[in-house]
Amino acid sequence: MYTREIQAPRPSPIEAGSPLQGTWTEAFKEVNLMDIHRPYGLALPRWLVNNRIREWQSFSVQDDRFFLHAILLNVKFLGAIQVLFYDKQTGERMKLRRLVAPNRFHLPLSLSNAYIDDQSGGFSFRIHDWLDARTILVDLNIEAGRRGQRPPFTAQLRYILPREAVTPLVVSLLFSGRRSMYAYKAVAEVRGDIVYRGDCGSLDPRKTAGLFCDYKGFFPYRTRGSWVNAAGIDGENRRIGFSLAENQTRENRRNNENALWVDGSLTPLPPVRITQPEGLESEWVIQDLEGMVDLSFKPQEYVRDSLNLLLARADYQSALGYFNGMLINAKGEPIPIRNLWGLGELFYLRV
């Protein structure tokens, strides 16, 4: 069965100007990719090097009624915000997509105690990354659209991340000798409230699971990636979640960003293939070569964003749907996945 080395905690994924490669189970105190010495091999201006760093944070929350996913993306030449909401009880779905001005917001170098906030055009968000207090706080507010095209929406979320109960996955992965990406991921209990069309629903932490992700990287000029993610409560009342990806990192067997959580316990997973044999809107297949990952994903609704300029192009496609299949945890136990709502994502960036 697949295993990998878990390294001792470090303050940063960069040492003596060089990026590290590995897997950890504690957050770094700081992730400043500008500490890498000459990531492109040339003495380039700092502003130009900084402009090559791509970063985003994403938040997914699910209970027996609601599914919510939000992502904040900063690729320097533009920023983007996306919110997907699904009320399983009523069948109502809401989506908000917005491109924002370059560097409208910046994601913090540390998750210890930092704020991200912005307000524009009837949408506001405030994120408090506060791992020193073992929590992440998220406030989202969307005003009603013109002519009633979109109802108002508010979410106040609190991810609970006690050290003794939640083990995150933290990785630093290399694209080349001096260019790398970093990711922090964790599945946790979530408390809070969601208000939609004036109806307030309180999240019961015993029935709620949330996935939080933080990314930074010197991603390739032509960046391609596929992700599938989900978190929820299974039939045995366990809080489960997984995050699986195909990316362009140089070596992905010993270290990658794939993981399973069962009641906060982490299982690093092997590399996977994410395919769409009959097209994007048909069933996706997610499998590995170790017999630990065997999932299908059935999309129900797509969100597509595309921007094509002379020297730059961005395509982002996300699908809301549900997963079925089986995962194997570190103890060799099968973890059935049955009709678990989540996301499939496809990303292409040329800039």
C-alpha positions in Angstrom: 0.0 0.0 0.0 1.2 3.5 -0.8 3.0 5.5 1.9 5.2 8.5 1.9 7.7 10.2 4.3 6.3 12.9 6.5 9.0 15.4 7.3 9.7 17.2 10.6 8.1 20.7 10.9 9.9 23.6 9.3 9.3 27.3 9.5 9.4 27.8 5.7 9.4 25.6 2.5 12.5 27.6 1.4 16.0 27.2 2.9 19.2 29.1 1.9 17.4 30.5 -1.1 16.3 27.1 -2.5 12.8 25.5 -2.4 12.3 22.3 -0.5 10.3 19.3 -1.7 8.3 17.2 0.7 5.2 16.5 2.7 4.4 17.9 6.2 1.5 17.8 8.6 2.0 21.3 10.2 1.6 24.7 8.5 4.7 26.7 7.8 5.1 29.9 9.7 5.6 31.8 6.5 5.5 31.0 2.8 7.3 33.7 0.9 8.3 32.4 -2.6 10.2 35.7 -3.1 12.9 34.2 -0.8 13.9 31.8 -3.6 17.1 32.9 -5.2 16.8 33.5 -8.9 13.8 31.1 -9.5 14.2 31.7 -13.3 18.0 31.5 -13.3 18.4 35.2 -14.1 18.8 38.4 -12.0 15.3 39.6 -12.8 13.6 42.7 -11.2 11.8 41.7 -8.0 8.5 43.2 -9.3 8.7 40.9 -12.4 9.5 37.8 -10.3 6.6 38.6 -7.9 4.3 39.0 -10.9 4.9 35.3 -11.7 3.5 34.0 -8.4 -0.1 32.7 -8.6 -2.1 32.2 -5.4 -5.6 31.3 -4.3 -7.6 30.1 -1.3 -10.8 28.0 -1.5 -13.5 27.1 1.0 -16.0 24.3 0.7 -18.7 23.5 3.3 -21.4 20.9 3.3 -24.1 19.6 5.6 -27.3 17.6 4.9 -28.9 20.7 3.4 -26.3 23.1 2.0 -23.3 22.9 -0.2 -21.1 26.0 -0.6 -17.9 26.6 -2.4 -15.9 29.9 -2.7 -12.6 30.6 -4.3 -10.4 33.8 -4.3 -7.8 33.7 -7.0 -4.9 36.2 -7.6 -2.9 35.6 -10.8 -1.4 39.2 -10.7 -2.7 40.3 -14.1 -6.2 39.8 -12.8 -8.1 38.5 -9.8 -11.2 36.4 -9.7 -13.9 35.5 -7.2 -16.4 32.6 -7.5 -19.1 31.4 -5.2 -21.3 28.4 -5.8 -24.2 27.6 -3.5 -26.7 24.7 -3.6 -29.7 24.2 -1.3 -30.4 20.4 -1.5 -33.7 20.9 0.3 -35.2 23.3 -2.3 -33.0 22.5 -5.3 -32.1 26.2 -5.6 -28.6 27.0 -6.9 -26.7 30.3 -7.0 -23.5 31.2 -8.7 -21.5 34.4 -8.6 -18.4 34.9 -10.9 -16.4 38.1 -10.9 -13.1 39.3 -12.4 -11.4 42.0 -10.4 -8.6 44.4 -11.1 -5.0 43.2 -10.9 -3.8 42.9 -7.3 -7.1 44.0 -6.0 -6.4 41.7 -3.0 -3.3 39.9 -1.8 -3.3 36.5 0.0 -1.2 36.5 3.2 2.3 34.9 3.5 1.2 33.2 6.7 -1.9 31.5 8.0 -1.0 32.2 11.6 -3.0 35.5 12.0 -3.8 37.5 8.8 -6.8 39.2 7.2 -8.0 39.3 3.6 -10.9 41.6 2.8 -12.5 43.4 -0.1 -15.8 45.1 -1.0 -17.0 46.0 -4.4 -20.1 45.9 -6.6 -22.5 44.4 -4.1 -20.1 41.7 -2.9 -17.9 41.7 0.1 -15.7 39.1 1.8 -13.5 39.0 4.9 -11.2 36.1 5.7 -9.3 35.7 8.9 -6.6 33.0 8.6 -5.9 32.4 12.3 -4.2 29.1 12.8 -2.6 30.4 16.0 -6.2 30.1 17.4 -6.8 26.9 15.4 -9.5 28.5 13.3 -10.3 30.0 9.9 -13.1 32.6 9.8 -15.0 33.4 6.6 -17.6 36.1 6.0 -19.3 36.4 2.6 -22.0 38.8 1.7 -23.7 39.1 -1.7 -26.4 41.8 -2.2 -29.5 41.2 -4.2 -29.0 41.5 -8.0 -30.8 44.1 -10.0 -34.4 43.4 -11.0 -34.4 40.4 -8.6 -32.1 38.3 -10.8 -30.1 37.2 -7.8 -31.4 36.9 -4.2 -29.2 38.2 -1.3 -26.8 35.7 0.3 -24.8 35.8 3.5 -22.5 33.2 5.0 -20.5 33.4 8.3 -18.3 30.3 8.7 -15.8 29.2 11.4 -13.5 26.3 10.5 -12.4 24.5 13.7 -8.9 23.1 13.4 -7.7 21.7 16.8 -4.2 20.3 16.6 -5.2 17.1 18.4 -8.2 16.4 16.1 -7.3 17.7 12.6 -4.1 16.8 10.7 -3.6 18.9 7.6 -1.6 18.1 4.5 1.1 20.5 3.7 3.3 20.1 0.6 6.0 21.9 -1.3 6.4 20.5 -4.9 8.9 21.4 -7.6 8.2 22.3 -11.2 12.0 22.8 -11.8 15.1 23.1 -9.7 14.2 26.5 -8.3 10.5 26.9 -9.1 7.9 25.4 -6.8 4.3 25.4 -5.5 3.0 25.1 -2.0 -0.4 23.8 -0.7 -2.1 23.6 2.7 -5.3 21.5 2.9 -7.4 20.4 5.8 -10.9 19.0 6.4 -12.6 20.3 9.6 -15.7 20.8 11.6 -17.5 24.1 10.5 -19.9 26.2 12.5 -21.8 29.2 11.3 -24.9 30.5 9.5 -26.1 30.8 6.0 -28.9 33.2 5.0 -30.5 32.8 1.5 -33.7 34.5 0.4 -34.2 35.7 4.0 -34.1 32.1 5.3 -31.4 31.5 8.0 -29.9 28.1 8.3 -27.5 27.3 11.2 -24.8 24.8 10.5 -24.8 21.9 13.0 -21.1 21.1 13.5 -21.9 17.4 14.1 -23.3 17.3 10.6 -21.0 19.7 8.8 -17.6 19.2 7.0 -15.5 21.8 5.4 -12.4 21.7 3.2 -10.0 24.7 3.3 -7.1 25.0 0.8 -4.3 27.6 0.4 -2.0 27.6 -2.7 1.0 29.6 -3.9 3.4 28.8 -6.7 5.6 29.7 -9.6 3.3 27.9 -11.9 4.4 27.2 -15.6 3.8 29.8 -18.3 1.2 27.3 -19.6 -0.5 26.0 -16.5 -2.9 23.0 -16.7 -4.5 21.3 -13.7 -7.4 19.1 -12.7 -8.9 18.9 -9.2 -11.7 17.0 -7.5 -12.7 17.8 -4.0 -15.4 16.9 -1.5 -16.1 16.9 2.2 -19.2 15.7 4.2 -20.6 13.3 6.7 -20.9 9.6 5.6 -23.4 6.9 6.5 -21.3 6.0 9.6 -21.5 9.5 10.9 -17.8 10.2 10.1 -16.5 13.5 8.8 -14.7 12.6 5.6 -13.1 14.5 2.8 -10.7 14.2 0.0 -8.7 16.5 -2.4 -7.1 15.0 -5.5 -5.3 16.7 -8.3 -3.3 16.2 -11.5 -0.7 19.0 -12.0 2.6 19.6 -13.7 5.0 19.1 -10.8 8.2 17.3 -11.7 7.9 14.3 -9.4 4.5 13.3 -8.0 4.9 9.8 -6.5 6.9 10.5 -3.4 5.1 13.8 -2.8 1.9 15.2 -4.2 -1.2 17.1 -3.0 -3.6 14.1 -2.8 -5.2 13.3 0.5 -8.1 11.7 2.3 -9.4 12.6 5.8 -11.5 10.5 8.1 -12.5 12.2 11.3 -9.5 14.5 11.0 -7.0 11.6 10.4 -4.9 12.2 7.3 -4.1 9.6 4.7 -1.7 10.8 1.9 -2.8 9.3 -1.4 -0.8 8.3 -4.5 -0.9 10.0 -7.9 -4.2 9.8 -9.7 -5.5 10.1 -13.2 -8.6 12.3 -13.7 -10.3 11.6 -17.0 -13.5 12.4 -18.9 -13.8 9.5 -21.3 -17.1 10.7 -22.8 -16.6 14.5 -22.4 -16.7 17.0 -19.7 -20.4 16.8 -19.0 -20.4 13.0 -18.7 -19.1 10.9 -15.9 -15.5 11.6 -14.8 -13.2 8.8 -13.7 -10.6 9.2 -10.9 -8.3 6.3 -10.3 -4.7 5.4 -9.1 -2.4 2.5 -9.7 -2.3 1.4 -6.0 -5.9 0.4 -5.6 -6.6 3.2 -3.1 -8.6 5.5 -5.3 -11.6 4.4 -7.4 -14.1 7.2 -7.8 -16.6 8.5 -10.4 -17.9 12.0 -10.5 -21.2 12.9 -12.2 -21.5 16.7 -13.0 -24.8 18.4 -12.5 -24.0 22.0 -13.3 -21.0 23.8 -14.9 -19.5 27.2 -14.3 -17.2 28.4 -17.1 -15.0 31.5 -17.1 -12.8 32.4 -20.1 -10.5 35.3 -20.9 -8.5 35.4 -24.1 -6.1 38.4 -24.7 -3.3 38.8 -27.1 -0.6 37.5 -24.8 -2.7 35.8 -22.1 -5.5 33.3 -21.8 -7.4 31.9 -18.9 -10.0 29.1 -18.8 -11.5 27.9 -15.6 -14.3 25.3 -15.6 -15.8 23.9 -12.4 -18.6 21.3 -12.2 -20.9 20.8 -9.2 -21.9 17.2 -8.9 -21.6 14.1 -6.8 -19.1 11.3 -6.2 -19.4 7.6 -5.8 -16.8 4.9 -5.3 -14.2 3.8 -2.8 -11.1 5.2 -1.1 -8.6 3.3 1.1 -7.2 4.9 4.3 -3.8 4.4 5.9 -5.1 1.5 7.9 -6.2 -0.4 4.8 -9.9 0.2 5.6 -12.2 0.9 2.6 -14.1 4.2 2.9 -17.2 4.1 0.7 -18.2 7.3 -1.0 -21.9 7.4 -1.8 -23.6 10.4 -3.5 -21.2 12.9 -1.9 -21.6 16.3 -3.4 -18.4 18.1 -4.4 -16.6 19.8 -7.2 -14.5 18.9 -10.3 -12.3 21.7 -11.6 -10.3 22.2 -14.8 -7.8 25.1 -15.1 -5.7 26.4 -18.0 -3.7 29.6 -17.7 -1.2 31.0 -20.3 0.5 34.2 -19.1 
